[in-house]
Amino acid sequence: MSSWKKLIFSMMVSLPLSLPSTGQITFASRQYALNNPVIQIATGDFNGDGKPDVAVFSVLGGTVSILLNNGDGSVASPRDFPAITPDANGSTTFSALAVADFNGDKNLDVIVAHSDHGTGIGFVEVLLGNGDGTLRLPIATPLNFYATYFFGVGDFNGDKKQDLAVYGADPNTQLSLITLLGNEDGTFTRGSMAQGGTGFGPTGALIADLNHDGKLDVLFSTQFGANWENNDLLIFLGRGDGTFRSAMQLTSQAPATYALASGDFNHDGIPDLVSCSYQAQDCTCEFGVCHCRPFGPPGSLAVMLGKGDGTFGGPGVLASADFRNSVVGDFDADGNPDFIVEVNSGLTVYLGDGRGGFSTQATSSSSRLMNAKAADFNGDGLDDFIALNFTSSSTNQGPDAVEVSLNTTPGFSLQASSSSQQIQPGGSATYTINVGQQNGFSNPVALGCSAPAGVHCSLSSASVRPGNSITMMVTTTANSASAVSILAPFKFLYAFYMPLGGLVSIGFAARGRKTRRISSVMLGGVIFAGLTLQVACGGGSPNMGGGSPQARNYAITVTGTSGTTQHSTTVNLTVQ
């Protein structure tokens, strides 16, 4: 049976989430069959059409599969590319997947990491992208150390090449952060090692500037203990040269972590964290029957706001339950990051207010968020998400499908037909503002505009229903650009006769009294020398070179409001 014939029937699942005055947030989910079970997923534009595609990694099949976006949120049949020697046992120590441009050709590449089943020693394989949705044969780099489930990608030494940060250990050594410096050809050179902590079960990774020094840092969440009941946050602060300081261990700030996601929830430019966990289970199995009992701390959901020094603070724990996965995105299109969590076999959306606070919108659904990623898959301006859907009870066997969940929340969008224009002082410009309809939204949208001093904006209508457009007129005053100097027409007089006046002053001084003569000589000399040097060096007076006004740029904002939903778009105007 062909892979496309194996496509699981389209399964439309609505996830209702109440929103005040704006209807409900909903998602419609569809599953797409895979040729091999996988447990790693990533998104990226692999064929250069501006739409997010899907990549998955199968250890069992030894392949990376690319599912190209059709533009409407659906994806094409998976195309498989060889990545590693298949692990028939399905019990690889770890696997990981990421996308980046590893050879500097502007095409997205795929990197996978895995370990040898017998030795546990890790490898990374880079599959260079051709820019058309296809991948080349893998380029292997042995890690020569025991690696774990997560790595991070970033330029850690400032050479504009993509490097790797892997949490692992050399045989018989302490766990450490090990860097692999990119050679921009798909291979890596072993870099430095920074001492880590005690955890060996990393559950998440974040690459960001956590302490605002302009250098990339690395954060890993880890689990440890007989049943993975304990955890740490390990912060490795980067030095900007490919090396890192030893780990800061933030146990007290990290509720037990199973999954980690990040976003800037209070708009301070500092990454914040979402931490999900569930209660550990102590299981005893005999004759195929397992009995489990919970122990250790209960599961929790926590948000930790970055402080800008590499540490994190409140608001802390938001709820206690078994939270297993999360994904961050702007799901109500208000410009503030939100997140969705998987809890007790359902999904809950936490809508951000932009200040670090959240309102909860719960739903009952059987959808999973395994390795979920958020992106706008159908180009409607609303964040959707993809995840792996398991049809097997064992994660070692992996899921049989990729699930694409499209955001079907009713709403509207604002878009200008032209984002920038240029006019002369005293002129005017016209912009067309399109009010788009999203998922059947039909409520009227109130519109307004704002402009800085020197320009004026007006709208052809103060209210419009989605699916229509309005006109915005922007007018300027005669002095909207820097004024031309009044001395410009007299440039010749300024350049010639003023120095000459200095010489004349010196000449007349010869006939005066001694005191007046000295003063006149000094004054004339200053005028002559100063003005001659000013003209010779190009002068310092404004616009003496030809009278052209200096360009000024203005940003004009259009805002649309319907109920509690508000969107805005900004256009630019250059006056010269």
C-alpha positions in Angstrom: 0.0 0.0 0.0 1.4 3.4 -1.0 2.2 5.9 1.7 -0.6 8.2 0.5 -3.1 5.5 0.4 -2.2 4.9 4.0 -3.3 8.4 4.8 -5.5 8.2 7.8 -9.0 9.5 7.1 -9.4 13.2 7.7 -10.4 13.6 11.3 -11.9 16.9 12.1 -11.8 17.7 15.9 -13.2 20.9 17.3 -11.7 22.2 20.5 -14.0 24.8 21.8 -12.5 27.5 24.1 -14.7 30.4 25.3 -13.5 33.9 24.7 -15.4 36.9 26.0 -17.3 38.8 23.3 -15.4 37.2 20.5 -16.8 33.7 20.1 -14.7 30.6 20.7 -11.2 29.5 19.9 -11.4 26.3 18.0 -9.0 24.0 16.2 -9.7 21.5 13.4 -7.3 18.6 13.4 -6.3 16.3 10.6 -4.0 13.3 10.7 -1.5 12.3 8.0 0.0 8.8 8.0 3.7 8.2 8.1 5.7 5.4 6.6 7.7 4.8 9.8 7.1 5.4 13.5 8.8 8.6 14.7 9.2 10.5 17.9 10.8 13.7 16.7 9.2 16.6 14.7 10.3 20.0 13.4 9.0 22.7 11.1 10.7 24.9 8.5 10.4 26.1 4.9 12.3 23.4 3.0 11.2 24.5 -0.6 11.4 28.3 -0.3 7.7 29.1 -0.8 7.4 30.9 2.5 5.1 28.3 4.0 6.1 26.1 7.0 6.7 22.5 6.1 7.1 19.5 8.4 10.1 17.2 9.1 10.1 14.0 11.1 12.8 11.6 12.2 12.4 7.9 12.5 15.1 5.9 14.3 13.3 2.6 13.4 13.1 3.5 9.7 16.4 5.3 9.7 14.8 8.2 7.7 14.0 11.8 7.8 10.6 12.5 6.1 9.6 15.8 4.7 5.9 16.7 4.4 5.5 19.9 2.2 2.8 22.4 3.0 0.1 22.7 0.3 -0.6 26.2 1.4 -4.0 25.6 2.8 -2.8 23.9 6.0 -2.8 20.4 4.5 0.5 18.6 3.9 1.6 16.4 1.0 2.5 12.8 1.2 5.7 12.2 3.2 8.9 11.8 1.2 11.6 9.8 3.0 15.3 10.4 2.9 17.9 8.1 4.4 19.5 9.5 7.6 21.0 6.6 9.6 21.3 2.9 9.7 17.9 1.7 10.9 17.8 0.5 14.6 15.7 -2.6 14.3 15.5 -3.0 18.0 13.7 0.4 18.4 15.6 1.0 21.7 18.1 3.7 20.8 19.4 5.5 23.8 18.4 8.9 22.4 17.3 10.8 19.3 16.9 14.5 18.4 16.0 16.6 15.4 16.6 20.3 14.5 16.6 22.4 11.4 19.1 25.3 10.4 21.3 26.4 7.6 24.5 24.5 8.3 26.4 25.2 5.0 25.5 28.9 4.4 23.6 28.4 1.2 20.3 30.0 2.5 18.6 26.6 2.3 17.3 24.9 5.4 19.1 21.7 6.4 18.1 18.9 8.8 20.3 17.6 11.6 19.5 14.5 13.6 21.3 12.9 16.6 21.2 9.4 17.7 23.3 6.8 19.6 24.7 3.5 18.9 22.4 0.8 20.4 25.3 -1.2 21.7 27.7 1.4 23.0 25.5 4.5 23.7 28.1 6.7 21.9 26.3 9.4 19.9 26.4 10.6 16.3 25.0 13.6 14.5 24.0 13.5 10.9 23.4 16.5 8.7 21.2 16.2 5.7 21.8 19.3 3.5 18.7 20.8 1.9 18.5 21.5 -1.8 15.9 24.3 -1.4 13.3 22.3 -3.3 12.0 20.1 -0.4 14.6 17.3 -1.0 17.6 16.4 1.1 21.1 15.1 0.3 22.8 12.0 1.8 23.8 12.5 5.4 27.1 13.8 6.6 28.1 12.0 9.8 30.1 13.4 12.7 30.8 11.1 15.6 30.3 12.7 19.0 32.7 10.3 20.9 30.7 10.8 24.1 27.5 9.6 25.6 24.8 12.0 24.4 21.3 12.7 25.6 17.9 13.5 24.1 18.3 17.2 23.4 20.8 19.5 21.7 20.7 23.2 20.9 21.6 25.0 17.7 23.1 28.5 17.6 26.1 30.6 16.7 28.1 30.3 20.0 31.4 31.8 18.8 30.2 34.7 16.6 31.6 33.4 13.3 28.1 33.4 11.7 28.2 29.5 11.5 25.7 27.2 13.2 27.1 25.3 16.1 25.7 22.6 18.4 25.4 22.4 22.2 24.9 18.8 23.5 24.3 17.7 27.0 26.3 14.5 27.5 29.3 12.9 29.0 32.6 11.4 28.0 33.0 7.8 29.3 33.5 7.8 33.0 33.3 11.6 33.4 30.8 14.0 34.8 27.9 15.2 32.7 28.7 18.3 30.8 27.7 20.7 28.1 29.8 19.9 25.1 30.0 22.3 22.1 30.5 21.3 18.5 31.6 24.2 16.3 30.2 24.3 12.8 32.5 24.2 9.8 29.7 25.5 7.4 29.9 22.3 5.3 27.7 20.0 7.4 30.6 18.9 9.7 31.6 20.0 13.2 34.8 20.3 15.2 34.8 19.4 18.9 34.8 22.5 21.0 34.8 23.1 24.8 33.2 21.3 27.7 31.5 23.0 30.6 30.7 21.0 33.8 27.0 20.2 34.2 24.8 18.9 37.0 23.4 15.6 38.2 20.5 15.0 35.8 20.9 12.7 32.9 17.4 12.8 31.5 17.1 16.1 29.7 13.5 17.1 28.9 13.9 20.4 27.2 16.5 22.8 25.8 16.5 26.6 25.2 19.0 28.6 23.3 18.7 32.4 24.1 20.5 35.3 25.6 19.3 34.8 29.2 21.4 37.5 30.9 21.3 40.3 28.3 25.0 40.4 27.5 24.6 39.8 23.8 25.9 36.3 23.9 23.9 33.1 23.5 23.3 30.9 26.6 22.0 27.4 26.9 19.4 26.1 29.3 18.6 22.4 29.8 15.8 20.9 32.0 16.8 17.5 33.4 15.3 14.7 35.4 17.1 12.3 37.7 16.5 9.8 40.4 15.5 6.1 40.3 12.2 7.0 38.7 13.1 10.4 37.2 11.2 12.0 40.1 13.7 14.9 40.6 14.8 17.6 38.3 17.0 20.7 37.7 17.3 23.6 35.5 20.9 23.9 34.2 21.9 27.3 32.9 25.2 27.6 31.0 26.1 31.2 30.4 28.0 31.8 27.1 31.2 33.8 26.8 30.6 34.5 23.1 33.7 32.6 22.0 32.2 29.1 21.9 32.9 28.4 25.6 30.5 28.4 28.5 30.7 28.8 32.2 29.9 25.9 34.5 26.2 25.2 35.0 24.1 27.2 37.4 21.8 24.7 39.0 18.4 26.2 39.7 16.6 23.4 41.5 14.6 25.7 43.8 13.2 27.6 40.8 12.2 24.6 38.8 9.1 22.6 39.6 9.4 19.0 38.4 9.7 19.3 34.6 8.6 16.9 31.9 8.3 19.4 29.1 9.7 22.9 28.7 8.6 25.7 26.4 9.6 29.4 26.2 8.1 32.7 25.2 8.3 36.4 26.2 5.1 36.6 28.2 5.6 40.1 29.7 7.2 41.8 26.6 10.4 42.7 28.4 12.7 41.1 25.8 13.8 38.4 28.2 12.8 34.7 27.6 10.3 33.2 30.0 9.6 29.5 30.6 6.6 27.2 30.8 7.3 24.0 32.8 5.0 21.0 32.7 5.3 17.9 34.9 3.3 14.9 36.0 3.6 12.7 39.1 6.2 9.9 39.0 5.0 6.3 39.0 6.6 3.3 40.7 5.6 0.3 38.7 6.0 -3.4 39.3 5.3 -5.8 36.5 4.8 -9.6 36.8 3.5 -12.0 34.1 2.7 -9.0 31.8 0.6 -7.3 34.5 1.9 -4.0 35.9 0.8 -2.3 39.1 1.8 1.3 39.6 1.6 3.7 42.5 2.3 7.4 42.3 5.0 8.9 44.5 7.0 12.1 44.8 5.6 15.6 44.2 2.4 16.0 42.3 2.4 17.2 38.7 2.3 20.9 38.1 2.2 23.7 35.5 4.5 26.7 36.2 5.4 29.9 34.5 8.8 31.3 35.3 9.6 34.9 34.2 13.2 35.7 33.2 15.0 38.3 35.3 17.7 39.1 32.7 20.5 37.7 34.8 20.1 34.0 33.9 17.6 33.3 36.7 13.8 33.2 36.8 11.1 34.3 39.1 7.3 34.2 39.5 4.4 33.9 39.0 5.3 30.2 39.7 2.9 27.3 39.8 -0.4 28.0 38.1 -2.1 24.6 38.6 -1.5 21.2 40.0 -2.3 18.2 37.8 -0.6 15.8 35.4 0.7 18.2 32.7 2.7 16.4 29.9 3.3 18.7 27.0 3.0 22.3 26.0 3.3 24.6 22.9 3.6 28.4 22.8 2.0 30.6 20.2 -0.3 33.6 19.7 -3.6 31.6 19.4 -6.0 34.6 19.7 -3.9 36.9 17.5 -3.7 39.7 20.1 0.0 40.0 19.9 0.6 38.4 23.3 2.1 34.9 23.6 -0.3 32.2 24.8 0.3 28.5 25.4 -1.6 25.2 25.2 -0.9 22.4 27.7 -1.9 18.7 27.6 -3.5 17.8 30.9 -5.6 14.8 32.0 -6.1 13.6 28.4 -7.4 17.1 27.4 -6.1 20.4 26.2 -6.2 23.7 28.1 -5.3 27.1 26.6 -3.7 29.8 28.7 -4.3 33.2 27.0 -1.5 35.7 27.9 -2.3 39.3 28.8 1.1 40.6 27.8 2.1 41.3 31.4 2.9 37.8 32.6 -0.7 36.9 33.5 -3.0 34.3 32.0 -6.7 33.5 31.7 -7.6 29.8 31.3 -9.8 28.3 28.6 -10.3 24.6 29.0 -11.6 22.0 26.6 -12.1 18.2 26.6 -10.2 16.6 23.8 -8.2 13.5 23.1 -5.6 15.4 21.0 -2.0 15.0 22.0 0.8 17.6 22.1 3.8 15.3 21.7 6.6 17.5 20.5 4.1 20.1 19.4 5.3 23.1 17.3 3.3 26.3 16.6 3.2 28.1 13.2 0.7 29.6 10.8 0.2 26.7 8.4 -2.6 28.1 6.3 -1.6 31.7 6.1 -4.6 33.2 7.8 -2.7 35.1 10.5 -3.6 32.7 13.3 -1.1 30.4 14.9 -1.8 26.7 14.4 0.1 23.7 15.7 1.4 20.3 14.7 2.1 17.3 16.9 2.8 13.6 16.8 -0.2 11.4 17.3 0.4 8.0 18.8 -1.7 5.0 17.8 0.6 2.6 19.7 0.7 2.3 23.5 4.5 2.4 23.5 6.5 5.5 22.6 9.3 3.2 21.5 7.2 2.2 18.6 6.3 5.8 17.9 3.2 7.4 16.4 1.7 6.5 13.1 0.7 10.1 12.1 1.4 13.8 12.1 -1.5 15.8 13.3 -2.0 19.3 11.9 -4.4 21.4 14.1 -5.6 24.5 12.2 -6.8 27.4 14.3 -10.4 28.0 13.2 -11.1 30.8 15.7 -13.4 33.5 14.1 -11.6 36.8 13.8 -10.3 39.5 11.5 -7.0 40.8 10.2 -5.6 44.2 9.1 -3.2 44.6 6.2 -2.1 47.6 4.2 -1.8 47.2 0.4 1.4 49.2 0.5 3.6 49.3 3.6 5.7 52.3 2.6 5.5 55.4 0.4 7.5 58.5 -0.3 6.2 62.0 -0.9 7.4 65.7 -0.9 6.7 68.1 2.0 3.1 69.3 1.8 2.0 66.3 -0.2 -0.3 63.5 0.6 -0.4 59.7 0.3 -3.2 57.2 0.1 -3.1 53.7 1.6 -5.7 50.9 1.2 -6.3 49.0 4.4 -7.8 45.6 4.0 -9.9 44.1 6.8 -9.7 40.3 6.3 -12.2 37.8 7.5 -11.1 34.8 9.5 -13.2 31.7 9.8 -16.6 33.4 9.2 -16.2 36.3 11.6 -18.8 39.0 10.6 -18.9 41.5 13.5 -18.2 45.1 12.6 -14.7 46.4 13.2 -14.2 49.9 14.6 -11.1 51.6 13.0 -8.9 54.4 14.0 -5.5 55.8 13.0 -2.7 57.7 14.8 0.2 59.6 13.4 3.1 61.6 14.9 3.5 65.4 14.8 4.0 66.7 11.3 1.5 64.4 9.5 -2.2 63.9 9.7 -4.2 60.7 9.0 -7.9 60.2 8.2 -10.0 57.2 7.3 -12.7 56.9 4.7 -14.8 54.9 7.2 -14.7 54.5 11.0 -16.3 51.0 10.9 -16.3 48.2 8.4 -17.2 44.5 8.3 -14.5 41.9 7.6 -14.0 41.2 3.9 -13.9 44.9 3.0 -11.4 47.6 2.7 -11.1 51.3 3.5 -8.8 54.2 2.4 -6.5 56.1 4.7 -5.3 59.6 3.6 -2.1 60.9 5.1 -1.3 64.5 4.6 1.9 66.5 5.5 2.8 70.1 6.2 5.3 72.1 4.2 7.9 71.7 7.0 7.4 67.9 7.4 11.0 67.5 6.2 14.0 69.4 7.5 13.9 73.0 6.3 16.3 74.4 3.7 18.7 76.9 5.2 17.9 80.5 4.4 21.6 81.0 3.6 21.6 78.5 0.8 20.7 81.0 -2.0 23.6 83.2 -0.8 26.2 80.4 -0.8 28.5 82.4 -3.1 28.3 85.5 -0.9 28.9 83.5 2.2 31.9 81.8 0.7 33.6 84.7 -1.0 32.6 88.1 0.5 32.7 87.2 4.2 36.4 86.2 4.1 37.0 89.3 2.0 35.3 91.4 4.7 37.8 90.0 7.2 40.7 91.3 5.0 39.1 94.7 4.6 38.6 94.9 8.4 42.3 94.3 8.8 43.2 96.9 6.2 41.1 99.6 7.8 42.6 98.8 11.2 45.9 100.2 10.0 44.4 103.8 10.1 42.9 103.7 13.6 44.2 104.1 17.0 46.5 101.5 18.5 43.9 99.8 20.7 41.2 99.9 18.0 43.7 98.7 15.5 44.7 95.7 17.5 41.0 94.8 18.1 40.2 95.1 14.4 43.1 93.0 13.4 42.1 90.3 15.8 38.4 90.4 14.7 39.3 90.4 11.0 41.7 87.5 11.4 39.2 85.4 13.2 36.5 86.1 10.6 38.9 85.4 7.7 40.4 82.2 9.2 37.2 80.8 10.6 35.1 81.3 7.5 37.8 80.3 5.1 38.3 77.0 7.0 34.6 76.4 7.2 34.0 76.9 3.5 37.1 74.9 2.6 36.1 72.0 4.8 32.5 71.8 3.6 31.0 74.0 6.3 28.9 73.2 9.3 25.7 75.1 8.4 22.7 73.1 7.5 22.0 72.1 3.9 24.7 74.4 2.4 25.6 71.9 -0.2 22.5 72.3 -2.5 19.4 73.0 -0.5 17.9 69.5 -0.6 15.8 68.8 2.5 16.7 65.9 4.7 14.3 62.9 4.5 12.1 62.2 7.6 10.3 58.9 8.2 6.9 58.6 9.9 5.1 55.6 11.2 1.3 55.7 11.0 -0.7 53.0 12.9 -4.2 51.8 12.0 -6.0 50.0 14.8 -9.1 47.8 14.5 -11.3 46.8 17.4 -14.2 44.3 17.7 -15.4 43.4 21.2 -12.2 42.6 23.2 -10.3 41.7 20.0 -7.9 44.4 18.8 -5.3 44.3 16.0 -3.1 46.9 14.4 -0.9 47.4 11.4 1.7 50.1 10.7 2.7 51.8 7.5 5.7 54.0 6.8 5.9 57.4 5.1 9.1 59.1 3.9 8.9 62.8 3.4 11.7 64.4 1.4 
